[in-house]
């Protein structure tokens, strides 16, 4: 069984590697880093970039520990216990409305009673759904999943469709991806195998997103597309503040607020009762925002 410190060290290395690749892809922006400590135990490294391609992005590492708050323990169906949690969490908001928002998270959780599990995933939120890009994105995720278990992609895609869903809007946040949680030995895989899988998901993130940014470079846009981007960013805010379990966990365990809310875009808008024109690119995008689309 891996020591929790070993997992945390590998996640630190993952943060370093992703930041290097994103800086190279942006060409101008450099990450600035804040190290922070959590009063109850542990801390992290928060890195934020504001660049030429990435308007606002964060690559966050944390390793925190201490008593698990009673409310969270009850939601996890756990008795009172101490906990250790470490992971890398990323959200990137590009300047161009023709490039997608992306989120990635890989994490490890361990209780004082010796229970452990991995969680995480990647999902894509295009402002304009481009089917070829969505198919490319899902193909990369399926290839990672298939290296470890032929059932992973189908199961985790379904979980992503269900998780990244704005119930109050009856639309998905984007074109989905994969999402997994409470992944432990009951999956039929050892801790070593599941850590290798979580790490592979993390390693797939940067090259996949860099390719999507490359594809978006020559796509023209105007004020119309920028206004739509602001509305779609508003939907992203709604999900993170209303439905996202990670945001709630961070706030309820006294995490660093600036790091938790790093996922918020620099600008967003809400227009009352906005309805796109029929057959417009905006209406076509909304038509894609549904569960169970088969991308590969």
C-alpha positions, 0 to 999 in steps of 0.5 A: 500500500502506498504511503499517503506522502508518496501519493502527494509527492507524485501529485506535486510533480503532476502540478509542475509538469502541467504548469510547464506545458501550459506556459509553453502553450500560452507563450506569454503567461507565467504562473504565479504561486501562493503557498498556503497552510490550513490551520487544522492541518496541511496546505497547498500550492495555488498557481494562477496564470493570466496569459495571451491564450488563457485569460484565467487559469489555475492549477492547484495542489493541496494535501490537507488533514485533520478531523473530518467535519461531522456533516461531511462524514455523515454525507460520506456515510463514515463514522467520526474520523480523521482524514487525509486528502490530496489532489490536483485541481485545474480550471482554465478559461480561454480568451477566445470563445472558440476555445473551450473551458476545461476542468480536471481533478485527480484526488486521493482520500484516506480516513483514520480507520484505513479506508482509502479511495481515488476520485477525479476526472476531466470534463470539457465545456465548449462555448460553441460545441464543435463535434470533431473536437468533442470526439477527439477529447472523448477518444483521448479519455477512452484510450486512457481508460481502456489501458486499465479496464475496458469498462472504465470509460463507459461507466465514468462517462455516464457518471460525468453526464450525471454529475456535470448536469445543471438540473435547474437548467436541464442541460449538461455543463458541456460535452462531458468527459469522465468522472469517478469517485470512491474508486477502491479495491472493490473495483477489482484493482489494487491501490497501485493500479488505481493510482496509476490510472489516476496519474494517467488521467492527470498526464493526459490533461495537458496534451489533450487541452493543448491540442484543442487550443491549437485547433481554436487559433484560426477560428474567427470570432466577434462581439456576438461570440464574446457575448455568448461566451459570457452567458456560458461562463455564467452557467459554469458559475451556476454549476460550481456554486450550486452543485459542485461537491468539491467546492462544498467540501473545500468550503466546509473543511475550511479550505483556502477560499481563493484557491477553491473559487479559482474556478470562477471566470474573470467575467460572466453575464446573466441575461434575462430569458435569453433565447438564441435564434433558431438554427443559430450556432448558439441554438445548435450548441444548446442542442448538444448539451444533453446526456448520453451523447455517444462521442466515440 
